[in-house]
Amino acid sequence: MVRPRRVYAQHWLKSQQVLDRIVEAAGCRRDDCILEIGPGTGILTRRLLPLVGGLVAVEIDRDLCKLLTQQLGGKENFLLLQGDFLELDLPTLLNSFSPWKYQNKVVANIPYNITGPIIEKLLGTIANPNSEPYESIVLLIQKEVADRLVASAGSRAFGALTVRVSYLAKCEYICTVPAKAFHPAPKVDSAVVRLVPRPLEIAANEPKYLEMLVKLGFSSKRKMLRNNLQSVIERDELAQILATLDINPQSRAEDLSVEEWVKLSNQLQELSNA
């Protein structure tokens, strides 16, 4: 029997109710090709395989790969890759595997300690978004991170991660998952979220500039924007621009919505180019 390994932050889902919610959120179709990151013992994989045309699973644990190969290796719509998802170049690896060449959806229970890097690899960044975005991304992640992804401007959970991800995708909170739904139980609760990549109605004229501005703005959350952005623009001048955009000049970074961040970035970028 394969035991969960702490080095890989393995917590295996055992709740059928949560599995139901994940599968429902994924909205699987026969023509879908799913990417599953960290299938573990395959409990979610088994639920997905009968519903889709193909499933590509990436597992770092060699012992689990052996188990998955023994139990699911005979499935015609299943392809297992052993390796670190963050290190693998999937398009190159799968270039010669026609049925699995393009995955249109992601469904996964991912390790909490690398949630940020995984989301960035799936979505890209503000400056360099994924050129071939997924139709949807359903993830089981730490609840605290889920709360940050769906946070509203002005709330304590709203931060740079909220802006970066929300610029690239619509974020939906599906359900809360208690620690007891896993083996072994983690120390925190989890949540299922769905990310649907899409362009914002108002895009940044210079995405790289927006990315830099967000990083500066959230560098010290307790300070007002006019203090955090002093290296970009004079305090009084920024206060005037914020007022012009109908934004409180006393605002902190978390007070601005994603759309307001884009408007501010465009205004400042145009000013710097004038």
C-alpha positions in Angstrom: 0.0 0.0 0.0 1.3 3.5 -0.9 1.3 5.9 2.0 1.0 9.7 1.7 4.3 11.5 1.6 4.8 14.7 3.5 7.6 15.7 1.1 5.0 16.0 -1.7 2.4 17.6 0.5 0.0 14.7 -0.2 -3.5 14.8 1.2 -5.8 12.4 -0.6 -9.5 13.3 -1.0 -11.9 10.6 0.3 -15.2 12.4 0.2 -17.6 11.3 -2.5 -19.7 14.4 -2.0 -16.8 16.6 -2.7 -15.9 14.5 -5.8 -19.5 15.0 -7.0 -19.1 18.8 -6.7 -15.7 18.8 -8.5 -17.1 16.7 -11.4 -20.2 18.8 -11.6 -18.0 22.0 -11.7 -15.9 20.5 -14.5 -18.9 20.0 -16.7 -17.2 17.1 -18.6 -18.1 16.3 -22.1 -17.2 13.3 -24.3 -15.0 15.5 -26.5 -13.0 17.0 -23.5 -9.4 16.2 -22.9 -8.6 16.8 -19.2 -5.3 17.6 -17.6 -5.1 16.3 -14.0 -2.2 17.4 -11.8 -1.3 15.1 -9.0 -3.9 12.3 -9.4 -2.6 10.5 -6.3 -4.3 7.2 -5.9 -6.7 8.0 -8.8 -9.9 8.6 -6.9 -10.8 11.6 -9.0 -9.3 10.1 -12.1 -11.7 7.1 -12.0 -14.7 9.5 -11.8 -13.5 11.5 -14.8 -12.4 8.8 -17.2 -15.8 7.5 -18.2 -17.0 11.0 -18.9 -14.3 12.3 -21.3 -12.5 11.5 -24.5 -9.0 11.7 -22.9 -7.2 12.4 -19.6 -3.6 13.3 -19.2 -2.4 12.8 -15.6 0.9 14.2 -14.3 2.2 12.6 -11.1 5.6 13.2 -9.4 5.5 10.2 -7.1 7.0 7.1 -8.8 5.2 4.7 -6.4 1.9 6.2 -7.2 2.7 6.0 -10.9 3.2 2.3 -10.6 -0.1 2.0 -8.8 -2.0 4.1 -11.4 -0.4 2.1 -14.2 -1.4 -1.2 -12.7 -5.0 0.0 -12.1 -5.7 2.3 -15.0 -3.0 1.6 -17.5 -5.4 -0.4 -19.7 -7.8 2.5 -20.2 -7.6 3.7 -23.8 -8.3 7.4 -22.9 -5.8 7.6 -20.1 -2.2 8.9 -20.4 0.1 9.1 -17.4 3.3 11.2 -17.2 5.7 10.9 -14.3 7.4 14.1 -13.3 7.1 17.6 -11.7 4.3 19.5 -13.4 6.1 22.8 -12.9 9.2 21.4 -14.8 7.5 19.5 -17.6 7.0 21.0 -21.0 3.7 19.4 -21.8 3.2 20.7 -25.4 6.6 19.3 -26.4 6.1 16.0 -24.6 2.7 15.5 -26.1 3.4 16.7 -29.5 3.4 13.2 -31.0 0.4 12.0 -28.9 -2.4 13.1 -31.1 -5.4 12.2 -28.9 -3.8 14.0 -25.9 -2.0 16.8 -27.7 -4.4 19.6 -26.5 -6.1 19.6 -23.2 -9.1 22.0 -23.0 -9.8 21.6 -19.2 -7.9 21.2 -16.0 -9.4 19.3 -13.0 -7.0 18.7 -10.0 -6.4 18.4 -6.3 -3.1 20.3 -6.2 -0.4 20.5 -3.5 -1.0 23.6 -1.3 2.7 24.5 -1.1 2.9 25.2 -4.9 -0.6 26.5 -5.6 0.7 29.9 -6.8 3.2 28.6 -9.3 0.7 26.0 -10.6 -2.0 28.7 -11.2 0.6 30.9 -12.9 1.7 28.1 -15.2 -1.9 27.4 -16.1 -3.0 31.0 -16.6 0.3 32.7 -17.4 0.9 36.2 -16.0 -0.6 39.7 -16.7 2.4 40.4 -19.0 2.5 37.0 -20.6 -0.9 35.2 -20.5 -1.3 31.6 -21.7 -1.5 31.9 -25.5 -3.8 28.8 -25.6 -6.0 29.3 -22.5 -8.0 26.4 -21.1 -11.8 26.4 -21.3 -12.0 26.0 -17.5 -9.8 25.1 -14.6 -11.3 23.4 -11.5 -9.0 23.2 -8.5 -9.1 21.9 -5.0 -6.9 24.3 -3.0 -6.4 25.8 0.5 -9.5 27.7 1.5 -7.4 30.8 2.5 -6.1 31.0 -1.1 -9.6 30.4 -2.5 -10.9 33.3 -0.5 -8.2 35.5 -1.9 -9.0 34.5 -5.4 -12.7 35.5 -5.2 -12.3 38.5 -2.8 -14.0 41.8 -3.5 -12.1 45.1 -3.5 -12.0 46.6 -0.1 -12.0 43.2 1.8 -9.0 42.0 3.8 -8.5 39.0 1.5 -8.2 41.2 -1.6 -4.5 41.3 -2.7 -2.0 41.2 -5.5 -3.0 37.5 -6.2 -6.6 38.6 -6.6 -5.7 41.2 -9.2 -3.2 39.0 -11.1 -5.6 36.1 -11.4 -8.8 38.1 -11.9 -7.2 40.0 -14.7 -6.9 36.7 -16.6 -9.9 34.7 -15.5 -13.3 34.7 -13.9 -13.0 33.2 -10.4 -15.9 31.2 -8.9 -16.1 29.7 -5.4 -17.7 26.3 -5.7 -17.7 24.8 -2.2 -15.8 24.6 1.1 -14.1 21.3 1.9 -13.4 20.4 5.5 -10.1 18.9 6.6 -11.8 15.6 7.5 -12.5 15.0 3.8 -8.9 14.1 3.3 -6.4 11.4 4.4 -4.4 12.5 6.1 -6.4 15.5 7.2 -4.5 18.8 6.6 -4.4 21.4 9.3 -6.6 23.8 7.3 -9.9 23.7 5.4 -9.9 23.6 1.6 -12.2 24.8 -1.2 -13.1 24.0 -4.8 -12.8 26.9 -7.2 -13.4 27.2 -10.9 -11.3 29.6 -13.1 -12.6 30.5 -16.5 -10.0 32.3 -18.6 -11.3 35.4 -20.4 -10.2 38.8 -21.4 -11.3 41.8 -19.4 -13.6 44.3 -21.1 -11.1 47.0 -20.4 -7.6 45.6 -21.0 -4.3 47.2 -20.0 -2.6 49.1 -22.7 0.7 47.9 -21.4 0.3 44.7 -19.4 3.9 44.7 -18.2 3.4 48.1 -16.7 0.2 47.0 -14.9 2.1 44.0 -13.5 4.8 46.3 -12.1 2.3 48.7 -10.7 0.3 46.0 -8.9 3.5 44.7 -7.3 4.4 48.2 -6.1 0.9 49.0 -4.9 0.7 45.9 -2.7 4.3 46.1 -1.5 3.0 47.5 1.8 -0.7 47.0 2.3 -1.0 49.3 5.3 0.2 52.3 3.3 -1.9 54.4 0.9 -1.3 54.0 -2.8 0.2 57.5 -3.1 3.0 56.4 -0.7 3.6 53.0 -2.3 3.7 54.5 -5.8 6.1 57.4 -5.1 8.8 55.8 -7.3 6.4 56.1 -10.2 4.6 59.4 -9.7 4.5 62.3 -7.2 2.0 61.8 -4.3 0.0 65.0 -5.1 -0.2 64.2 -8.8 -1.4 60.7 -8.1 -4.1 62.0 -5.7 -5.4 64.2 -8.6 -5.4 61.3 -11.0 -7.3 59.1 -8.5 -9.8 61.8 -8.0 -10.2 62.1 -11.8 -10.9 58.4 -12.0 -13.5 58.7 -9.2 -11.2 56.8 -6.8 -10.7 58.0 -3.2 -7.2 59.7 -3.1 -6.8 58.0 0.4 -7.2 54.6 -1.1 -4.9 51.6 -0.3 -4.1 48.9 -2.9 -6.9 46.6 -1.8 -9.5 49.3 -2.2 -9.2 49.3 -6.0 -11.1 46.8 -8.1 -9.3 45.0 -10.9 -11.0 47.3 -13.5 -9.8 50.4 -11.5 -6.3 49.0 -11.4 -6.4 48.7 -15.2 -7.7 52.3 -15.6 -5.0 53.6 -13.3 -2.3 51.7 -15.1 -3.5 53.0 -18.5 -3.6 56.6 -17.2 -0.2 56.5 -15.6 1.4 54.7 -18.5 0.0 57.3 -21.0 1.3 60.1 -18.7 4.8 58.5 -18.6 4.8 58.3 -22.4 3.7 61.9 -22.9 
